[in-house]
């Protein structure tokens, strides 16, 4: 087992719950997200001035912000938006065990899609004023954790959009999101992401010292530190929900896109959850490098899980759902963790409620 763990850890993922062994040998969790694209020597080999990285906290509106950024750059015009991972790709994501970032980088430039178009002509379309990429990583910190890799300070000509959401709402969406992955995708990754058996089991995953504690607590603290940088726009989910038009205006200003009134109205309409739910199959995260023997998408969508026809990454989108989902005991447990983790009262208030900072 030691030899496998040291030299061939991807073999663990062939076991039903092999992700546990994978993690025990110090490999990243999730197993399909790698920091390599953003390492200091690698980032300049593919990124360029003017690029936009939507680096949202998981389940805090990542796909929403990707799509809204796209609508702003496209001025709300009709456009054949094929899939979020084609038009606004996720460089950190590998599509199958054993794949590397260098494989993904090559394939981003050479892949021919089933419709005969080149993948590169979508995400690097010369008609777009800027390119958009997805990440869940945090700003770079010297000698930091594996997820603290985004060169936010080091590349001031690249724009970064972060978004934070109320923790209980993140948690409620997170539990549902894990369930909505395709079973064959889960099998390919050694049982990850698992379908939680209870709300408490799900909560423990994100609490401090849990396997994914950094995706909420660590994310909020790291992005709070860079909130005033000119190439950073830090948003709050509840603010975007309450005033979508105001949020679009703020994003457009940051992205330096001057929208005419009719363009602005189109963008706001297309950034709405109503519009995105009506086009839910554009957000299944197509795994464009996989052949027919492997899962073609990460999410169930409306096609791949007959028992779960509503399995979209675009879920309900409501603020306040967390308090409706969890018991009083679990809410108290979560709020105690927030109190312990967020020692800055301004950060604590903003994470829970949004508003100006």
N, C-alpha and C positions, 0 to 999 in steps of 0.2 A: 504493500500500500504506500510505503514511503517513496518508492521509486516512481509510482504513478503520480503521487502528489507533487513530486519535485519536477518531473519531466513531461508528464502527459496528463495534467489535471482535467483536461476536457473529457477524458474517459469517465470520470466520475459522473458527468452529466448524462451518461447513458443509463444510469440507475434511476429507479422511480423517485427516490428522494435524494439523489446524488448531489444536489446543490448544498446539502448540509456538509458533506465531506469536502466539497469544493471550497466552501467558506472556511472550514477548519484548517485548511492548508494556506490560508491567507490570501485567497483569491477574491476579487471584488464581487460585491453583491449590490445590485443585480449583476449576474454573470455576463450580460450582453451589453454592458455600457463600459467603455474604456476612456480614460482621460488623455490618451496619446495625441489626439488632434490638437490639443491646446497646450501641449508642452512648449516651453519657450523657444526651442530651436525648430520645432515643427510647425507652429502656427503660421509663420510668414511664408511657408512653402505653398499654402493653399488659400489663405485669407488675403484680403486686400483692403485698402482704404475705402470707406463707404459701406462696407459690409455691416449687417445688423445681426446680432446674436440675441435671440429671445431665450434668455436663461431663467426661466420661471421655476419656482418651487413646484415639485410634482403635485398635481391635483389642485393647483392654484390658478389655473387658467392658461396653461401652456398653449394648447391647440387654439384656444380662443385668441390669444395674443398673436400667434403665428398668422392665423387667418386674417385678423384685423390689420396687421402690418402689411400683409399682401394686398388687402383691399385698398389701403391707403396708397401704396405705391402704384396700384393699378387704377386709382381714382374711381373705384366702384364700377368700372366698365365690365360688361359681360366678358368672361374669360373662361376657357376650358380648364378649370382647376381640377386636375385628375386625382391627386391624392396629396395629403399634407406632407408625406415623406418623399414626394417627388418634386413638388414645387418649392417647399421650404425644408430641405433635408436635415437629418439629424446625424451629423458626422460621428458622434460618440457611439452610435448604435451599430454593433455588428449583427449580422443576420443569421448566423449559425455558429455553433461551437467550433473553435479552432481558427476562425477568421481573425484577421488583424486589421488595424486601422489602415495600413498600407494597402491591403486588399480593397477596402472600402474606397480609399482615395482613388485608386486606379479605376475601380468600377464606376465611380461617380462620373468619370470622364469617358468611359467606353461602352457602358451598357446601352443596348437597344431594347426598348420596351416592347411589350406584345403588340402594341398598335403600330410599330415600325418607327416611332419617333426616338430620338436620342435623349436619354435621361438628362444629359448636360444642357440640352436646349430648353429644358423646363426650368431648372434651378439657376442656370447661368444665362437666362434669356437676355440678349442684348437690348431688348426693348424696355426692360425693367431699369429704373434709376438706381436700384441697389439690390443686392442679393440678401436673402434671409436664411438663417440657420437656426436650428434648435439646439439647446443644451439644458441640462439640469445642474450644471456645475457651479461652483462658487468662485469668487475672485481669488486670484493667486495670492498665496502667502508663502514666504520663504520658509523652508523646512516645515511646511504645513501638511495637512492630511491629503490623501490621494484625490479627494474631490475639490480641493482648493487650487484650481489650475487655470482658471480663465484669466488671461493677461489684460485685465481691465485697465490698470494704471499704465502698463507698459505699451499699450497700443491705443493711444487716445483718438486715433482717426477711425477706429471701429466702434460702433455704437452697441450698447448692451441694454436690453430691456429686462428688468426683473419685476416679478409680481409676487406679493405675499397675500395669504388668505387666513382668515380666522382658523385657529388650529383645530377646533372641533369639526368645522366644516371640511377642512382638508381630510381629516380622519374619516368622516362619513363617506366622502367621495372615494378615498383611497381603498376602503374595504370593498366597495362595489367595483372599482376599477380592476382590482386583482381578480375578482370573480369573472369579469368580462373578457379575459384573455382566452384565445382559442385553446382547447385541450391539447391539440397537437403541438402548438407553440410551447405550452407548459411542459409537455413531455420532452421536447427537444432540449429544454434547459434544465433537466433534472428535477422537475417539480416546481420550478419557479416561473412566474409568481404563484404562490399557493393560494387556494381558496380557503379563507379562514373559517374555522368552525364556530367562532363566537366573536362578538364585538370586543370582548376583553383581549382575546388572542391577537386581534388586529391592532388594538391600541398598544399592546406591549411591544409590538414591532417598531413603533415610532417613538415610544417614550425614551427618555435619556437612558443610555446604555443598551437600548434595543438595537437590532441589526441595521435599522434605517433611521436612527435618531437624528441624523444630520439633515434629512430632507425637509424637516420643519424647523427645529430649534437651531441647528447650525446654519441653515440657509438664512433665516431672518437676521441672525447676529452678524453674519459675514456681509450681507448686502447692505445692512444698516450703516456699516462703516464707510461705504463708498457712495452713499446716497447723494452727496453733493457734487460728485465729479461731473463735469460737463458732458461726458460721453455715456452717462448712466441715467436711465429713467426708471425710477422705482415706483411702482404702482401698487394699489391695494384692490383686491378683488371686489370688496363691497362698494368701493367708490365707483368702479367701473359698472357694477350692477345697478347702482342707484342713479347714475348719471352717465349713460353710455355716450351721449353726444359730447358731454364735457370731457370724457376720457378720450374719445376719438380726436377731439381738438388738441388735447395735450400731446397725444401720440404723434399727430401730424406735424405739430410744431417741432417736436424733438427730431422727427425724421426729415424735417425740412421740405415738406410737401405742402404747397399752398393750394388748398382745395377750394374750388369755386362752390357757390351755394348748392347747385344741383349735384355736384360731385360729392360734397359733404353729406347730403341727404342719402345718396345711394350707398355710401360707405357705412353710414350708421345703420341703415336697414340690413346690409349684408353682414355686419358685425353682430347682429342680434342673435340670441339663442333660437328664436323662431326660425330664422333663415338657416342656421347651421343644423338644427334638428331635421329640417326638410331636405338637407343635403348630407345626411349623416354618413353615407358610404364614401364620402370624400376624406374621411378622417379615420380610416382603419389602419393606417401605417403600413403601406405596401412594402414588403421585403423584396425589393426589386432585384436583388442579386441571387435569390433562391430559384432553383429549378423546380420542375413539377413534383419532384419527390419530397419536397420540403414545404412547410407552411408559407403561403404567399402573403399573409398579413399577420399582424400580431393580435388584432382584436377580432372578436366574434363578428361584429357587424350584424347585418340582417341575413347573411348567407351561410355562415360557417358553423353555427351552433343552433341546431333546430330547437333545442330545449330552451334557448335564450335569444329569441328574435329581437330583443331590444338591446342587445349587447354592444352598444356604441360607446366610443370614448367620449362623445358629447352626451352628458347625462342631464340631470335636472338643472344644475347651475344656480340653485337658490342659495342665498345667504341665510344662515340661521338653522339650517337643516341638522347640524350637529347636535344641537340641544334637543331636537326631537328624536334623535336616533339612539342616544346613549342613556343609560340609567343614571340616577342622581349620584350613585356611588362612583361610577366611572367618570362622570363629569368632574366630580370633586378630585378624583385622582389626577386627571389631566390638568386641571387648574392649579393644583399644588405643584405639578412639574413646571408649569409656566412661571409660577411665582419664584421657584428656585432657580430657573434657568435665565430669566430675563431680569437682570439686576438694574437695568436702566428703566425708570418708570415711563419715560417717553416712548421707548421702544415697546414696552409691555402694552401700553394703551393703544399704540398704533397697530400693532399686530392683531389685537383683538377687535379693533373697531374701525381702523382706517382713518381717513381725514388728513389734514395737512400736518407736516412735520417741520 
